[in-house]
């Protein structure tokens, strides 16, 4: 909160509630132009008609994409079955799709169309009204919910996805998202000299990274060299390394870099991203 607003705009994330209609890219670009930034990017594409959580990285935070984009996603949607189905049978069939499944991406997708393993963490029926099934599902990143509904339908005489909303992407929940009207209001106030609303919606990237990567504290004496990309040595750290391969290094509350463990004599890890 003590950082100048211009510094925050260079390394923050905004949790946008995407409306139905525009593409994920167009929302990201709208944020970029509104804030007069050189670059923005989103953490995980939503189809134009799908609504919900779309985190937008600002400026240098775009380079953190890999650490957020591949985390689990949660969706709420409506699946329309093509014929009446017994609720008990539906629950039994859905159980077949919990856990690791093989999924073929749809024809219109941005990835190579080949079978891929994906994990369905949960698939819960919330309500049934006639042929419309309201469901909630937590899935591994890269899972196609439309295809999941289609695959369930093959077991019950047909089904398709009618509506879909993403309620959580990685660490970013729906309850903390803002719609485009709120975003525009914050930008307008900022341009008129009041930065409070904009500050309130900016998520400092160093705080976000702490929620997805373990932290290692480094010594003040090593700060200057580590900010130039120097490999992490045992002499640099204040405590032990975590068991995870990827971790973030900090000096007190100052984020320095994302590191990856290596086995190279005295070198403990090498930098994947340095905030310099």
N, C-alpha and C positions, 0 to 999 in steps of 0.2 A: 504493500500500500504506500510505501515511501518512495517508490520509483517514479521518475517523471513519466507522464503518460506516453510520450514519444518512445521511451525505452520499453515500456510495456507493449506497445503496438508492434515492436520488432520481435517479440518472443512470447506470444500468448496464444490462447485458443478461445474461440467463441462457440458455445453450444447452441446451435440454431435448430429451431423446430421447423423443419422443411414442410411447406404446404404441397398439396397435390398440384401437378402441372409442370413447373420448371424442372430442368435437369439438375443434378447435383453440381455439375460444373458451373451452370449458370448462377446458382446460389453462391458458390465460392467466388465467382468473378464479380458478382454484385457487391459482396463484402469487400473485395479488393478495391474496386473503383470507389465505393462509398468512403473508404478510409484512406484513399490515395496511397496504397501500398504497392510495392513492386511485385509481390507474390503472395498468393494464398493457396491452400489445398484442403481437400476434405478427407476425413478418415472413413472411407467406405461408401461406395456408390449406392444410392437409392434410385430405383426406377422413377421416372417422372410422376406416375400416378400414386406412388407410395409416399406416405408422410412420416414425420417423426424426427428423431434425433440425428442430426448431421453436424458433427464437430468440424469446425473450420479452423485450420492452423494459419497463423499470421506470420509472414516474413520468415525469419530463421527457424521458427517452430515447425515449418513444413518439413524440415529434415528429420523430425522425430516421428514421421508417419509410420515407419515400420514397427515402432514400439507400441502403437495404439491400434492400428488398422487391423491387426491379426488377432485381436482379442474377441471373446464371445460377444454375440449380439442377442438381444431379446426382442421379440415381436408379438404384437397382438393383431389378429386378423379374423376375417370371416371366410370360411370355406363352404362353398355351396355344393351339396351332394346332388347327383342327378336323379336319385330316387330315394324314397324314404328308407331310413336305416334304423335298426334297433340300437338304442343307446349302449346297451351292454356289449353288443357285438362290435360297435364302433370303438369302444374303449379297448377291447381285446385286440383289434386290428392295429390301433395306434401303438400299442405296446411293442409291436414288431419293429417300429421305426425309432424306438428309443435306443440310444447307444450309437455305435459306429455303423454307418450305412455306406453303400456305394451309390453315388449320385452322378448322373450324366447332365452337365449343364445344358440349359435350353439352347435352341438354335440361335436365338438373338441374345448372345452374351459376349462379354469382352474377353473371355478366356478360351483356351483351346478346348474343343468339344471332345472330351474323353472322360471315361469313368474316373471319379476321384472319391477317396474316402473322406467322409465328413462325420462329425459326431453331433447327434441330437441329444442335448443335455436334459431337456424336458419338453413335453408336448401335452398340455393340459386342456381339456374341454371345459370352458367356462359357462357356456349356455347353448341351448339348442332351441331354435324356433323354426319349426317346419323343416325345410331343407337347408337352412343356414346354420352353420356351426361356428360359434365364437370360440376362438382358441388362443392360447398363449404358448410361445415356444422359445426356449433358450437354445441357441445353436452355436456351433463353431463358425468362426468367420469364413465366408466363402460359400455358405450353404444357401441354396436357392429355395426360398419358401414356396414360391409358385410351383416349382418342380416337386417339392415335398407333398403339397396338396394333390398334385396330379398322381403321384405314386400311391398315396393313400387311396385315391379314387379308383385306381385299378383293382383294388381289393374289395371295393364295395359297389361296383357298378358305375363308377364315374364320379369325379368331383373336380372343381376348379377353385382357384383363389379369387374371391370377390373383392375384398378390401384388405389392406395391410398397413400397419403402422409400426415403426421401430420405436421401442420404448427405452432401450438402453444400447449404447455402443461403447464397448470397453468400459471405462470408468464413468462415462457421461450419461446420466439418467434423464429421462423425460421431465421429471419434476424441476430440474435445474436448467431446462432449455428456455430459450426466448424466441418468440415469433418475429417475423420480419418487420412488423409494425413497431415492436419494442426496440428492435435494432435501429430502425430508421429514426425513431424518436431520440435514442441515445446519441446517434451521430449528429442529428440536428442540434441538440443541446451542446454537444462538444464544439461544433463549429461556431456556436454563439457564445462560447467562452465558459460553458459549464461542463466540466469533464466528469462529474460524479456518476451519472447514469452509465457512461461508457466504462468507467473504472469498475463499476459493479458487475458488468457482464464479461469483462476480460478475465480469463483464467490464466494466471502466470504459468508458463510451460514448466518451470522448475518445480512448481507445486504438483502439477499433473504427473510429471515423470516419477515423483516419489511414490505415487499410487500404483505404478506398474513395474517399477524396477527397485531392487534393493539398493541401499545407500551405503557408501564407504566414505568415511571422513579422511581427508588428507591433511598433511601438515602445511602450515602457513609458508614455511620456507620452500616448499615444492610448488607453490601456486603459480609462480611466473613461468616456470619451465613446462608445467603441465598444460598451461593455457596456450603453449606453442605447439602442442601435440606430442610432447615427449612421452615415451612408454612409461607405464606405471611400474615402479620398483618397490621392493619391500621397504626401503628407507623412506618412501613417500607417505606411507599409510600410518594411521593412528591405531587401527584395529585389524582384525583378521578379515580376509575376503569372504564373502558369502558363498554358498555352494553353487549358486546360479552362474551360468556362463556369462550373462550380460548383466552389468550393474552400472549405477551412476556414482560419480565421485563428487563430493561436496567439500568445501571448506566452511565450516559452520553452516550458515544458510545460503551460501553462494554456490550455485550450480557451476560445475566446471566442464564435465564431459561424460559421455557414455562410453564405457570400456568393455572390451571382450577379453576374457581370460585366454592366455597362451601359455605354452610350456617352452620357454626359451631362456634357459640358464637363469639369470637374475631378473629377467623381465616377467612381471606377473600378468600384465594385460596391455593391450594396445587400444588406442582411441578409435572409436567408430564415428564419434561426433564431438567436436570441441566448440564450446561457446567462447569465441575469442573475437 
